[in-house]
Amino acid sequence: MASLKIVSALLIICLVGCLAIGVYAALSYSQTLTWVYQNASESFSVQSDSADGGLGVITGSGDKTVIYTVMNDGNVPITVTASSVNIGCTTSWDKDSATIGVGESATFTLTVHITGEGSCVVSFA
């Protein structure tokens, strides 16, 4: 008789286990996420209203202005920073940086105050 009680108890435990697994399966959730990945391409081009980059011959001191248009050729928004290294002049920008959306452009105006013979190296990064 004891073995019948043990078999019955084991049967009940198995049924409870199966019921628990069934309840778990009914309450579980799964989902597969898919996406298309494209590498970010940060690319820009710069055009200047001073085609050759030269400011010509300057007599005495004076100011010259050059306008640069930076176009975002990439596929993500970018932040571009303008800078210059000067010899014989001081410079000022209308803005130090700009965030440019995809396919959009921004202009940077550089004013060069010439105090003597020299050069100005302009960079965008």
C-alpha positions in Angstrom: 0.0 0.0 0.0 2.9 2.3 0.7 4.2 1.9 -2.8 0.8 2.9 -4.2 0.9 6.1 -2.1 4.4 6.8 -3.4 3.4 6.2 -7.0 0.3 8.4 -6.5 2.4 11.2 -5.0 4.9 11.0 -7.8 2.0 11.2 -10.4 0.6 14.2 -8.7 4.0 15.9 -8.6 4.4 15.2 -12.3 0.9 16.6 -13.1 1.6 19.7 -11.1 5.0 20.2 -12.9 3.3 19.8 -16.3 0.6 22.3 -15.3 3.3 24.8 -14.1 5.2 24.4 -17.4 2.0 24.9 -19.3 1.2 28.1 -17.3 4.7 29.4 -17.8 4.5 28.7 -21.6 1.2 30.6 -21.7 2.7 33.5 -19.9 6.0 33.7 -21.7 6.7 36.1 -24.6 9.4 36.2 -27.2 10.1 38.5 -30.1 12.8 38.6 -32.8 14.1 42.1 -33.6 15.5 42.8 -37.0 17.1 45.9 -38.5 19.2 47.2 -41.4 22.6 48.6 -40.3 24.3 51.3 -42.3 27.7 52.6 -41.3 27.7 56.3 -40.3 29.4 58.4 -42.9 30.7 61.7 -41.7 31.7 63.7 -44.8 31.7 67.3 -45.7 33.0 69.6 -48.4 33.9 73.2 -48.2 33.6 76.0 -50.8 35.0 79.5 -50.5 34.0 82.7 -52.2 37.8 83.2 -52.7 38.3 80.6 -55.4 42.1 80.3 -55.1 42.3 81.1 -51.4 44.3 84.2 -52.0 43.3 87.7 -50.7 45.4 89.5 -53.3 47.9 92.3 -52.5 47.2 94.3 -49.4 48.7 97.7 -48.9 48.9 98.8 -45.3 46.6 97.2 -42.8 43.0 96.4 -43.6 40.2 93.9 -43.3 39.3 91.2 -45.8 36.3 88.9 -45.5 36.0 85.3 -46.9 32.8 83.3 -46.7 33.0 79.5 -46.6 30.1 77.2 -47.2 30.3 73.8 -45.6 28.0 71.1 -47.0 27.1 67.8 -45.2 27.7 65.1 -47.8 27.4 62.3 -45.2 24.4 60.4 -43.9 24.4 61.7 -40.3 24.3 65.2 -38.8 27.7 66.6 -38.1 29.2 69.4 -36.0 31.9 71.3 -37.9 34.4 73.5 -36.1 36.3 76.3 -37.9 39.8 77.4 -36.9 42.8 79.3 -38.2 46.5 79.7 -37.6 47.7 83.2 -38.3 50.9 85.0 -39.1 50.8 88.7 -39.7 47.1 89.0 -39.0 44.3 88.5 -36.6 41.1 86.7 -37.5 37.6 86.4 -36.2 34.8 84.0 -37.2 31.1 84.8 -37.2 30.7 81.4 -35.4 33.1 78.8 -34.1 31.1 75.8 -35.0 27.8 74.6 -36.5 25.7 71.5 -36.5 24.7 70.6 -40.0 21.9 68.2 -40.9 22.2 65.6 -43.7 22.2 67.3 -47.1 22.2 70.8 -45.5 24.9 73.5 -45.4 26.2 76.2 -43.2 28.2 79.3 -43.9 31.2 80.5 -41.9 32.4 84.1 -42.3 36.1 84.8 -41.6 37.3 88.3 -41.2 41.0 88.7 -41.5 42.6 91.9 -40.0 45.9 92.2 -41.8 48.7 93.8 -39.8 51.7 92.9 -42.0 53.0 90.3 -44.4 51.9 86.8 -43.5 49.4 84.0 -44.0 46.4 82.4 -42.5 45.8 78.7 -42.6 42.0 77.9 -42.4 40.8 74.5 -41.1 37.5 72.8 -40.7 37.1 69.7 -38.7 
